[in-house]
Amino acid sequence: MNSKGYSIIFIAGAVLLFALTLGANVVLDPEAVFGTTAFPRKLNANERVFKLKKYQVAAAETDAILFSSSRGNLLRPRLLIQGMQASHFLSASMSYGMISDHLPLLKFILRDKTGRPVKLKHVFLLLDADFFGRQPWTDHNINSFLPPVLSGESVGRYWWRYLTAFQYRLWRDVVRANGASGTAIAAGSLPLDTQDAGDDGDGPAFARQPDVEVSEDYRLAWNRLRPDLGRQLRQLREFVALCRANNVELTVVASPQRRIALHLNNPDEISRVTGLISEITPIWDFNSPPLLADQTEYWLDNSHFDKNAGDLMLARIFAQPVPAAFAAWGKLRGEP
């Protein structure tokens, strides 16, 4: 075969591979951005897209929103609704959700609400002091790209990145997950429309997980790095200003930390970061004192408190009765 024949075969092979890549991404849709349902179990779903769509469906009635990381999934919606005196509540909690995710969505919602009779009245913002200031997940991974309407990114570039991503392992795992009959599937692989099916009830179920051992030296070194702290403080300042300008009541809360997290992040560092936040807006600090840090029955894993802990937090925030042992748990820092 001459060089021309080899060139034709090479070009044809490249075109075929490109076409197959586009087809696999659309049909298998691991990030659940194209909306195809031939393979409903999505292993790498983009929750940022999902939360935007959830709001758009309920935009006319929504008057209260929870912004948080996955830790917010353990706050019971019915208690949030009661505490915020809301009529239609929406959860915008998402895995690794940070202020860099919450601010663009809040901006979109406030713009959208200008033409609607029902305005946004209350925002509940749960912040994680152990992650605040770290490199955000936002727009750094294929399952965390913000939709163009939130990011301002070119629509063409946004879809091009999803169409051309070669993600063989995810394609394979999506096929396997959808072919597993009667097999238990991890929470992240559930059909996207069931990810937070408890918005109007008690929220999704979470199982307790075994503690994960980590290298202490590695964690201590890594947790001292907060390269994005200045930018995230500015984003928080803008978030707070937008709420004030639009007459939105804002409740800001620092999520409680388990003892291992306090140790590996340094309790003084957690308090310092929470203090910086309190200079911008009052914040409920549930690490002052760290009452639950050593009570394993209130934790699902090293990172997530359980729903009973969430109930106690909400009771303290919304001035509801709590057991005497928890009467001093949680300190409102930066009171105006």
N, C-alpha and C positions, 0 to 999 in steps of 0.2 A: 504494500500500500504506500502511495506517495504522500508527501507532506500535506498536500491539499486534502487528501482523504482523512488524515489524522486531525487536521484543523477542523474539518466539518464535524467529525465525531466528537471532538473536544467541545466545540461550541454547542452542538446539539445536547451533549450531556449536561453542560452548564445550564442551558435553558430549561432542560427537563428538571434538574435539581431545584432550580429557582421556582418553577411552576409547582413542583411537589411541596416545597416549603410553604409557599403561599396557601396552597390548598389545605395542607395539614393544619396550619394555624387557624384558618377560617373554620374548618369542619370540626377539629378537635377542640379548638378555642380554650386552651388551658387557663387563660387569664379571665375568661368570661366577659370579654369586651365586645365580641362580635354578635353575641346574642343567639348563636346557633345552639340547638338543643339535641342534636343527634347523639351527643355524648354528654349527658346532663351533669355527671360528677366532674367538678372542676377542681384540679389539684393546686392551682396557683392563682386563685381568683383575685382580681384587683378590687379590693374593698372600697377604694376611693371612688371608683366608677359606680359601684353598687349603692353607696350612700347618696351620691348625687341623684341617681335614679329614684331612690326611695323618697327623697325630698320632692322631686318633681311630681311624683304620683300623688303625694299628700300636700302639695304646696298650698292649696286653697285654704286648708283648715289648720295647718301646723302653727302653733303659737309658742311652743317650748321645745328646746333642743338640748340634748346631752352631747358634748364634745369630749372625747376621751380616747385612750388606748384601749386595748382589749380588757383592761382592768375594769372599765366602766360597764362591761357586760354583766358584772356581778352586782350592780345596783338595780334593785327591783323597779321596773317602770311605774308600777302602780303607786309606789311610795314617792317617786319623783313627781308624778302627776299631782299627788296630794300636796306635797311640799311646795311645789311651784304654782299650785292652783291653776293648772293648765287644763285646757279642754282637749287639745290634740297634741300629743307628745311624739317626738321623733328621736331615735337614737342614732347619733353619728359616731359611735364608737368604732374603732378600726384597729387592726393589729399594728403595733408600733406607731399609733397615731400621735402626732406631736403638733405643736402650735403651727408648724409649717404646713400641716394638712388642714388644720382647723380655720386658719385665717382666710385662705382663698374660698373655702366653702361658706363661711360667714358672709364674706363680701358678696358672693353670688346670691345668697338668700336675701340679704338686705336689699340688693338691687331688685330682685324679683318681687319682693314684698311691697315695693313702692306703688305697684299697680293693683294690689289686692286689698280687699276690705279687712281681712284678718291679718294683723301685723304680728311680728315676732315680739313676744312679751318677756320671755325669760330664757336665759342661757345658763346651763350648768357646765362648768369647765373643770374637768378632773385632770390635773397635771402630775407628771411623774418626775419628782426631783432627782431621781437616780439617772434619768435619761435626758433631762432638760439641759440643752447646750451641747449635747453630743451630735455627731453627724447624723442627720435625720434620714429616715428611710425614704422620705418623699422624693419622687423623681429619680431615685438612684437604682431602682430595681424594676424589672419589667412588670411586676405585679403592684407597683406603687406609682406609676406615671399618672399625674393628674390629668383629667380630661382637658382639652383645649379651652373649654369655656371657663375653667378655673385657673389654668396656668397661663393662658395667653399664647401658648405654643401654636405654631402652624398646624392646622388640621392635617395637612398632607404629611408632615413629618411624624406626627403622632401615630397615624395609621401605618405609615411605612415601617416604623420600628416594630410594630406588632406583626405586620405581614411578613417581614423578612427575618425575624428571629429564628435561628436554627436551634431548636430545643428538643432534640431527639428523645432524651430521657423522659421529659414531661409528656411528650406525645405517647410514648410507650406506656407510661404509667397511667395516663388518662384512659387508654384502651383497656388496660388491665383492670383498673378500678371499675369501669363501667361493665366489664364482663364478669366481675366477681359477684355471683349470686348468693345472697344471704350472708355475705362476709361483712364483718364490722369494718367501717371505713373511718379514718381519722376525721376530726371535726372540720379541718380545712378542706376536705375533699367532698363535703356534702353539697348537694345542689345549691346554687347560689341563693335562691329565693328562700332557703331555710336557715341562712346564716344567723339571722337575729329574729327568728319567728316570734319571739316573745315581746315585741315592742308594746303590745297592748296587754300583756300579762305579767308573768314573773321573770321573763327573759329566758335565754337558752340555758340548757343544762350543761354543767361543767363537772367533769370527774376529777377527783383528787389525784394528783400525780406524785410519783416518788420524787424525793429530793434529788437534784442533780449536783454531783460533786464538781467543783471547779478548782483550778489551780489558784491558790490564794495570791501568790506573787504576781501571776499574770493579771488577775482581776484588779489588784490594788494599783498596778501600774496603768492598766487600761482605763480604770475609772477616774483617774486624775485628769484625763484629757477631755476638755469641753471646747473643741475648736469653734463651735457655732453658737457659743453662749451669747455674745453681743448681738448677733443678728436675731436670735430667738427672743431676747429681751425686747428688742425693737418691735418685733412682730407682735409680741404680747401687748406692748404699749398701744399699738395700732388696734388690736383686737378690743382692748378695753375702751379706747376712744370711740370706736364705732358703736359699741353697745351704748355708751353714754349719749352719743349724738342722736341715736335712734330710740331713746327711751326704753332700752332693753335692760331689764334687771339681770345682773350678772352675779352668779355664785361661783367662786373659784375655790378649789379644794386640792390640797396636796395628798396624794394617795399614801396610805400607811406602808411602811417597809418592814419586812421580816428581819430578824436579828442578823442573819447572814448577809443580807443586802446592806443593812446599816454598817456592818463591819467592813465589808468589801468596798463600800463607797466612802466610808469614814463618816460617822454621824455628824461631825462638825461640818463636813462638806455638804451633806444633805440640808443641814440647818442654814448654812450660808446661802445656798441656792434658793431655798425657800424664802430667806430674808430678802434677797434681791427681787424676787417676785412680789413680796409684800410692799416694796417701795413703789410698785406700780399699781397694785390693787390689793385690797384686803383678801387674805387667803386663809382658809381653814387648814391648819397644820395638824395632821393626825400622827405626827411623829413627836409631838410635844404634849404630853410625854409619850414615848413609844410603848403604849400599854399592851398592844397585841403582839409585839415583836417576838416574844418568847412563848406565846400560846398557840401551839401547833394546831389546835382544833379549829382555829379561825383562818387556816391557810390551805389552799388547794395545791400550791407548790411554792417554790422560793420567791415567786414574783406576784402571784394572784391571791388576794384575800378572798374569803368565801362570802356567800350572800348574807350570812348572819352578821359578819363584820360590816358589810355594806348597810344592813338595816340599822346597826348602831350608829354608823356615821351619819346617815340621813336623819336619824332621830335627833342627834346632837345639833346638826346644822339647822333643822327646821323646828327646833325648840319643842320636841316631843319628849315624853318621859323615857328615861333609860334606867337600868339597874344602878344602884348606888355606886357600884364598883367602877362604872363608866361615866359618872357625873362630871369628872374633871378631864375626861379624854377629849383631845382636840382643842387647839388654841387658835382663836381668830387673831391673826397677826396683821398689822398694818391697818387697824381700824381707823376710819376717817375721823 
